[in-house]
Amino acid sequence: MDTVDVVTSNVASDPALARSRDRRYVWHTWTPLEADRSELMLSYGRGYRVWDVDGREYIDASGLNAVCGYGHPDVFGAISNQLSRLHHVDISVASHELLGLLAERIASYLPERLSRTLFVNSGSEGFDAAILIAAAYSSYLGAERTRIVTFARGYHGSTVMSRTLSGLPPTGHWLRDPVPVTHVELPVGSSALRRPESLPLLTAAFEHAINVGEPPLAVVVEPFLNVGGGIVLPPGFLQSVRKLCDLAGALLIVDEVFTGYGRTGRMFACQREDVVPDILVSSKGLGGGYAAIGAVTVQQRIYETFGKDPVIGGLRYGHTTSGHPAACAAALATLDIIDAEQLAERAERLGGILLGRLAAHVGVADVVDVRGLGLVLVLETASAQAAGRLNASLAAHGVLFRQQGQVLMAVPPLIIDEEGITAMADRFDRAAATLG
């Protein structure tokens, strides 16, 4: 893959000054105050590699968004061209051509009835919109439901609404919960849950949560629990929860913010089980990391009820940067690359190779389980401290993983090739060997 020329700025000319400035003025997201994120200060990237301000090179397996890698000329060119033509449209006032092209493109990957897309700026915004849409739809049908059923270990964003959906301690907040939520705990451990024999237990847990209390508005699920521990669900779970929703008259909202756009070996993870949600929320991979964009795609029957809205006869939601023209250009270019290079299929094939290499480390460096789905590889360790030691050794050997508690995750750009997968696995071997 050819990449655009990288122009270094004066920020990287003095690494010590850059780090000092960061420590003095920046408030980093999801970070303890005593942690120093400036220790790893990245300067530029090409393909699936990044370099820090000291000139050290890494294979990046930590970025959730960069599906088509760094410096891709097609995405860069699409954004640049759009910015030179039209950089802003408030879509509550007017439209622009790329908006319809992108909505049509997303619909082309999905069943015909899942065809209407609202554009937002992030997955968090997407879930605010999705829950409001679901509640309004219920009201227009005369049901007035509000309760949500979801995983206790799910994660759906950082707004008050999306934080309320999660039972993870870091997502707790200090405000009134906007909706009642029933959280479903995992019936077995994370390493055992992916086995087929866990399906009846997990299904029963959701069936109980759905049937106890007021009828639910919706069931919200991730096809893969990302922040909640890199957890692979048992095959058939999405089909089971689809049936439960149909029996209860509840909407099925699938969170594909992380899993969408090829990451798990399918364009959308729910397609691994041929499940059609009522609402699908996607974001991260859509803009390839080049621009902030998210999508809330709903079934046409839901969209049509919004003519009953008593105030404006439509959707009372949006942001002035929703459907930003440059973000739409980035998304269309990203989707072109995913299709042309068959990145979803590549994720399935290369993920299997990497899974085989990493699985050999169970029992080494406190690794207790290795699992994966497409190009999402998960190493569960005995403790958060063990994961931290392994992650530090990996960085020292030139590969960046994500740490989430006692779990490390490898999520490389989908444009990585077999040579890159082999290099990553070799570096992992050396990093693990230093820890015994």
C-alpha positions as CSV (number, residue, x, y, z in Angstrom):
1,M,0.0,0.0,0.0
2,D,1.4,3.4,-1.0
3,T,1.1,6.0,1.7
4,V,1.0,9.8,1.7
5,D,4.3,11.6,2.4
6,V,4.6,12.3,6.1
7,V,5.5,15.9,7.1
8,T,7.0,16.1,10.5
9,S,6.2,19.2,12.6
10,N,8.2,21.0,15.2
11,V,6.2,19.2,17.9
12,A,8.4,16.2,17.5
13,S,11.7,18.2,17.1
14,D,12.1,18.3,20.9
15,P,10.6,15.2,22.5
16,A,11.4,16.5,26.0
17,L,9.5,19.7,25.4
18,A,6.6,17.8,23.8
19,R,6.2,15.5,26.8
20,S,6.5,18.4,29.3
21,R,3.8,20.3,27.5
22,D,1.6,17.3,27.5
23,R,2.1,16.7,31.2
24,R,1.4,20.3,31.9
25,Y,-1.7,21.0,29.9
26,V,-3.5,17.8,28.7
27,W,-6.2,15.9,30.4
28,H,-6.1,12.4,29.0
29,T,-9.3,10.3,28.7
30,W,-9.9,7.2,30.8
31,T,-6.5,7.7,32.6
32,P,-5.5,7.8,36.3
33,L,-4.0,11.2,37.1
34,E,-0.7,9.6,38.2
35,A,-0.3,7.9,34.8
36,D,2.0,9.6,32.2
37,R,0.6,9.0,28.7
38,S,3.3,11.2,27.3
39,E,5.8,8.3,27.8
40,L,4.5,6.9,24.6
41,M,4.1,9.9,22.3
42,L,3.5,9.0,18.7
43,S,4.6,11.2,15.9
44,Y,3.5,9.5,12.6
45,G,2.3,6.3,11.0
46,R,2.4,4.5,7.7
47,G,0.5,1.4,6.9
48,Y,0.2,-0.7,10.1
49,R,3.3,0.8,11.7
50,V,3.7,3.9,13.9
51,W,6.8,5.8,15.1
52,D,7.2,7.8,18.3
53,V,8.8,11.2,18.8
54,D,12.1,9.4,19.6
55,G,12.1,7.6,16.3
56,R,11.2,4.1,17.7
57,E,9.0,2.0,15.4
58,Y,6.1,-0.2,16.5
59,I,3.5,-2.5,14.9
60,D,0.3,-0.9,16.0
61,A,-2.2,-3.5,17.3
62,S,-3.8,-1.0,19.7
63,G,-5.9,1.2,17.5
64,L,-9.6,0.5,17.3
65,N,-10.4,2.7,14.4
66,A,-7.5,2.5,11.9
67,V,-9.0,-0.3,9.7
68,C,-7.2,0.8,6.6
69,G,-4.0,1.9,8.3
70,Y,-2.1,5.2,8.4
71,G,-1.4,7.6,5.6
72,H,-3.6,5.9,3.1
73,P,-3.6,8.1,0.0
74,D,-7.2,7.3,-1.1
75,V,-8.7,8.4,2.2
76,F,-6.4,11.3,2.6
77,G,-7.2,12.4,-1.0
78,A,-11.0,12.0,-0.5
79,I,-10.9,14.2,2.6
80,S,-8.7,16.8,1.0
81,N,-10.9,17.0,-2.1
82,Q,-14.1,17.4,0.0
83,L,-12.6,20.0,2.2
84,S,-11.7,22.1,-0.8
85,R,-15.3,21.8,-2.2
86,L,-17.6,22.0,0.8
87,H,-16.5,21.5,4.4
88,H,-19.8,21.9,6.3
89,V,-23.5,21.4,5.9
90,D,-26.1,21.4,8.7
91,I,-28.3,18.5,7.6
92,S,-31.3,19.9,9.5
93,V,-31.3,22.7,6.9
94,A,-30.0,21.1,3.7
95,S,-28.2,18.0,2.4
96,H,-25.2,17.1,0.4
97,E,-24.5,14.3,-2.1
98,L,-22.2,12.2,0.0
99,L,-24.8,11.8,2.7
100,G,-27.1,9.8,0.5
101,L,-24.2,7.9,-1.1
102,L,-23.0,6.8,2.3
103,A,-26.4,5.9,3.6
104,E,-27.1,3.9,0.5
105,R,-23.7,2.2,0.8
106,I,-24.3,1.1,4.4
107,A,-27.7,-0.2,3.4
108,S,-26.1,-2.3,0.6
109,Y,-24.3,-4.4,3.2
110,L,-27.5,-5.1,5.2
111,P,-30.9,-6.8,4.6
112,E,-33.4,-4.6,2.7
113,R,-35.6,-3.7,5.7
114,L,-32.6,-2.4,7.7
115,S,-32.2,0.6,5.4
116,R,-32.5,4.0,7.1
117,T,-29.4,5.6,8.6
118,L,-29.0,8.6,10.9
119,F,-25.4,9.9,11.0
120,V,-23.8,11.0,14.3
121,N,-20.2,11.8,15.4
122,S,-19.4,8.8,17.7
123,G,-20.7,5.5,19.1
124,S,-21.7,7.3,22.3
125,E,-23.9,9.7,20.4
126,G,-25.2,6.8,18.5
127,F,-26.5,5.1,21.6
128,D,-28.1,8.2,22.9
129,A,-29.9,8.4,19.6
130,A,-30.7,4.7,19.4
131,I,-32.4,4.7,22.9
132,L,-34.3,7.9,22.2
133,I,-35.5,6.4,18.8
134,A,-36.5,3.2,20.5
135,A,-38.5,5.0,23.2
136,A,-40.2,7.3,20.7
137,Y,-41.1,4.3,18.5
138,S,-42.6,2.5,21.5
139,S,-44.6,5.6,22.4
140,Y,-45.9,6.0,18.9
141,L,-47.2,2.4,19.0
142,G,-48.9,3.2,22.4
143,A,-46.6,0.9,24.4
144,E,-44.7,3.5,26.5
145,R,-41.9,1.0,27.4
146,T,-38.6,2.2,28.9
147,R,-36.7,-0.7,30.5
148,I,-33.5,-1.9,28.8
149,V,-31.9,-5.4,29.2
150,T,-28.2,-5.7,28.5
151,F,-24.9,-7.2,29.7
152,A,-23.6,-6.0,33.0
153,R,-20.2,-6.1,31.4
154,G,-21.3,-4.3,28.2
155,Y,-19.9,-1.0,27.2
156,H,-21.8,1.4,24.9
157,G,-20.1,4.8,25.3
158,S,-19.4,7.7,27.7
159,T,-22.5,9.9,27.7
160,V,-24.9,9.7,30.6
161,M,-27.3,7.6,28.6
162,S,-24.7,5.1,27.3
163,R,-22.9,4.9,30.6
164,T,-26.2,4.0,32.3
165,L,-26.5,1.0,30.0
166,S,-23.2,-0.4,31.4
167,G,-22.6,-2.1,34.7
168,L,-18.8,-1.7,34.5
169,P,-17.5,0.3,37.5
170,P,-15.6,2.9,35.4
171,T,-18.8,3.9,33.6
172,G,-20.6,4.8,36.8
173,H,-21.8,8.4,36.9
174,W,-23.1,11.0,39.4
175,L,-26.4,11.9,37.7
176,R,-29.9,10.4,37.7
177,D,-30.2,7.4,35.4
178,P,-32.3,8.3,32.4
179,V,-33.8,4.8,31.8
180,P,-34.2,1.7,34.0
181,V,-31.7,-1.0,33.1
182,T,-31.6,-4.7,33.9
183,H,-28.0,-5.9,33.8
184,V,-27.3,-9.6,33.0
185,E,-24.3,-11.1,34.6
186,L,-22.2,-13.8,32.8
187,P,-23.2,-17.3,34.0
188,V,-19.7,-18.7,33.5
189,G,-16.2,-17.3,33.3
190,S,-14.9,-15.4,30.3
191,S,-12.7,-18.2,29.1
192,A,-15.6,-20.7,29.1
193,L,-18.3,-18.5,27.7
194,R,-17.4,-19.0,24.1
195,R,-18.0,-22.8,24.3
196,P,-21.3,-24.1,22.8
197,E,-22.3,-25.6,26.1
198,S,-22.5,-22.1,27.6
199,L,-25.3,-21.0,25.2
200,P,-28.2,-22.4,27.2
201,L,-26.9,-20.8,30.4
202,L,-26.5,-17.4,28.8
203,T,-29.8,-17.6,26.9
204,A,-31.6,-18.5,30.2
205,A,-30.0,-15.5,31.9
206,F,-31.4,-13.2,29.3
207,E,-34.8,-14.9,29.2
208,H,-35.1,-14.4,33.0
209,A,-34.0,-10.7,32.7
210,I,-36.5,-10.0,29.9
211,N,-39.5,-11.7,31.7
212,V,-39.0,-10.3,35.2
213,G,-40.5,-6.9,35.7
214,E,-42.2,-4.6,33.2
215,P,-41.9,-5.6,29.5
216,P,-38.6,-4.3,28.2
217,L,-38.3,-1.6,25.5
218,A,-35.2,-3.2,24.1
219,V,-32.3,-5.6,24.5
220,V,-28.9,-4.1,23.8
221,V,-26.0,-6.4,23.1
222,E,-22.5,-6.3,21.7
223,P,-21.6,-9.3,19.5
224,F,-18.3,-9.3,21.3
225,L,-17.7,-7.7,24.7
226,N,-14.9,-5.4,24.1
227,V,-14.2,-3.2,27.1
228,G,-15.9,-5.8,29.3
229,G,-13.0,-8.2,29.0
230,G,-12.5,-9.2,25.3
231,I,-15.2,-11.9,25.7
232,V,-16.3,-14.1,22.8
233,L,-19.9,-15.1,23.1
234,P,-21.1,-18.7,22.4
235,P,-22.2,-19.4,18.8
236,G,-25.9,-19.0,18.4
237,F,-26.4,-16.4,21.1
238,L,-27.5,-13.6,18.8
239,Q,-30.0,-15.9,17.2
240,S,-31.3,-16.8,20.7
241,V,-31.7,-13.2,21.8
242,R,-33.4,-12.3,18.5
243,K,-36.1,-14.9,19.3
244,L,-36.4,-13.7,22.9
245,C,-37.0,-10.2,21.7
246,D,-39.6,-11.3,19.1
247,L,-41.5,-13.2,21.8
248,A,-41.4,-10.2,24.2
249,G,-42.2,-7.5,21.7
250,A,-38.8,-5.8,22.4
251,L,-36.4,-4.2,20.0
252,L,-33.0,-5.8,19.4
253,I,-30.3,-3.1,19.4
254,V,-26.9,-4.5,18.3
255,D,-23.8,-2.5,19.2
256,E,-21.4,-2.8,16.2
257,V,-19.4,0.3,17.2
258,F,-16.2,-1.8,17.6
259,T,-17.1,-4.9,15.6
260,G,-18.5,-3.3,12.5
261,Y,-16.8,-2.9,9.1
262,G,-14.8,-6.1,8.8
263,R,-13.1,-6.3,12.2
264,T,-14.5,-9.8,13.1
265,G,-14.3,-11.4,9.7
266,R,-17.7,-10.2,8.4
267,M,-18.8,-6.7,7.5
268,F,-20.9,-6.8,10.6
269,A,-20.5,-9.3,13.4
270,C,-24.2,-10.1,13.6
271,Q,-23.9,-11.4,10.0
272,R,-21.9,-14.4,11.4
273,E,-25.3,-15.7,12.6
274,D,-27.6,-14.1,9.9
275,V,-29.3,-12.0,12.6
276,V,-31.1,-8.8,11.6
277,P,-31.3,-6.3,14.5
278,D,-34.0,-3.6,14.7
279,I,-31.4,-1.0,15.3
280,L,-27.7,-1.3,14.5
281,V,-25.2,1.2,15.9
282,S,-21.8,1.5,14.2
283,S,-18.9,3.9,14.3
284,K,-15.2,3.3,14.8
285,G,-14.1,1.6,11.6
286,L,-16.5,3.6,9.4
287,G,-14.2,6.6,9.2
288,G,-11.1,4.5,9.3
289,G,-9.8,6.7,12.2
290,Y,-9.5,9.6,9.7
291,A,-12.7,11.4,10.7
292,A,-15.2,11.2,13.5
293,I,-18.5,9.6,12.3
294,G,-21.1,7.1,13.5
295,A,-24.2,5.6,12.1
296,V,-27.6,4.5,13.6
297,T,-29.3,2.3,11.1
298,V,-32.9,1.3,11.7
299,Q,-35.5,-0.8,10.1
300,Q,-37.8,1.1,7.8
301,R,-40.9,0.4,9.9
302,I,-39.3,2.3,12.8
303,Y,-38.5,5.3,10.6
304,E,-42.0,5.5,9.3
305,T,-43.6,5.9,12.7
306,F,-41.8,9.2,13.3
307,G,-44.4,11.0,11.2
308,K,-46.6,10.6,14.3
309,D,-44.2,12.9,16.4
310,P,-46.5,15.5,17.9
311,V,-44.0,18.4,17.8
312,I,-42.2,18.3,14.4
313,G,-43.5,15.2,12.8
314,G,-40.0,13.7,12.6
315,L,-36.8,13.0,14.6
316,R,-36.0,15.5,17.3
317,Y,-32.3,14.7,17.5
318,G,-29.1,15.8,15.8
319,H,-25.8,17.8,15.9
320,T,-24.5,20.6,13.7
321,T,-21.7,18.3,12.6
322,S,-23.9,15.2,12.0
323,G,-23.1,13.8,8.5
324,H,-20.1,16.1,8.1
325,P,-19.1,16.1,4.4
326,A,-15.4,15.4,5.0
327,A,-16.3,12.5,7.4
328,C,-18.7,11.1,4.8
329,A,-15.9,11.3,2.2
330,A,-13.5,9.5,4.6
331,A,-16.1,6.8,5.2
332,L,-16.8,6.2,1.6
333,A,-13.1,5.9,0.8
334,T,-12.7,3.6,3.7
335,L,-15.5,1.3,2.5
336,D,-14.0,1.3,-1.0
337,I,-10.8,0.0,0.5
338,I,-12.5,-2.6,2.7
339,D,-14.4,-3.9,-0.4
340,A,-11.5,-3.7,-2.9
341,E,-9.0,-5.4,-0.7
342,Q,-11.5,-7.8,0.9
343,L,-10.4,-6.8,4.3
344,A,-13.2,-8.6,6.1
345,E,-12.2,-11.9,4.5
346,R,-8.5,-11.0,5.2
347,A,-9.4,-10.4,8.9
348,E,-10.9,-13.9,9.1
349,R,-7.9,-15.6,7.5
350,L,-5.0,-13.6,9.2
351,G,-6.8,-13.6,12.5
352,G,-6.8,-17.4,12.4
353,I,-3.0,-17.4,11.8
354,L,-2.3,-15.0,14.6
355,L,-4.6,-16.9,17.0
356,G,-2.7,-20.1,16.3
357,R,0.6,-18.3,17.1
358,L,-0.6,-16.6,20.3
359,A,-2.4,-19.7,21.6
360,A,1.0,-21.3,22.1
361,H,1.7,-18.9,24.9
362,V,-1.0,-20.2,27.3
363,G,0.8,-21.0,30.5
364,V,3.6,-18.6,29.7
365,A,4.0,-15.1,31.2
366,D,0.8,-15.7,33.3
367,V,-1.3,-16.0,30.1
368,V,-4.4,-18.2,31.0
369,D,-6.5,-18.0,27.9
370,V,-6.2,-16.9,24.2
371,R,-9.3,-16.3,22.1
372,G,-10.3,-14.3,19.1
373,L,-12.8,-13.3,16.5
374,G,-11.4,-12.2,13.1
375,L,-8.6,-9.7,13.8
376,V,-9.5,-9.3,17.4
377,L,-7.1,-11.4,19.5
378,V,-7.4,-11.6,23.2
379,L,-4.9,-12.7,25.8
380,E,-6.3,-13.1,29.3
381,T,-3.7,-13.1,32.1
382,A,-3.8,-14.0,35.7
383,S,-4.0,-10.4,36.9
384,A,-4.0,-6.8,35.8
385,Q,-0.4,-6.6,37.0
386,A,0.6,-9.5,34.9
387,A,-1.1,-7.9,31.9
388,G,0.8,-4.7,32.5
389,R,4.2,-6.5,32.7
390,L,3.5,-8.3,29.4
391,N,2.2,-5.1,27.7
392,A,5.3,-3.2,28.8
393,S,7.5,-6.0,27.4
394,L,5.6,-5.9,24.1
395,A,6.1,-2.2,23.7
396,A,9.8,-2.6,24.4
397,H,9.9,-5.1,21.6
398,G,8.1,-2.9,19.2
399,V,4.4,-3.9,19.2
400,L,1.5,-2.1,20.8
401,F,-1.4,-4.0,22.3
402,R,-4.4,-2.6,24.3
403,Q,-4.7,-3.4,28.0
404,Q,-8.1,-3.7,29.6
405,G,-7.6,-4.9,33.2
406,Q,-6.1,-8.4,33.1
407,V,-6.7,-8.7,29.3
408,L,-4.5,-7.7,26.4
409,M,-6.1,-7.2,23.0
410,A,-4.5,-7.1,19.6
411,V,-6.5,-5.1,17.0
412,P,-4.2,-4.3,14.1
413,P,-5.3,-2.4,11.1
414,L,-7.2,-4.6,8.7
415,I,-4.7,-3.8,5.9
416,I,-2.0,-5.7,7.7
417,D,-0.5,-8.5,5.6
418,E,0.8,-11.9,6.5
419,E,4.3,-10.5,6.8
420,G,3.1,-8.1,9.4
421,I,1.2,-10.8,11.3
422,T,4.4,-12.9,11.3
423,A,6.5,-10.0,12.5
424,M,3.9,-9.2,15.3
425,A,3.9,-12.8,16.4
426,D,7.7,-13.0,16.4
427,R,7.9,-9.9,18.5
428,F,5.4,-11.3,20.9
429,D,7.5,-14.5,21.2
430,R,10.5,-12.4,22.2
431,A,8.5,-10.2,24.6
432,A,7.0,-13.2,26.4
433,A,10.3,-15.0,26.6
434,T,11.8,-12.2,28.7
435,L,9.1,-12.7,31.3
436,G,9.6,-16.5,31.4
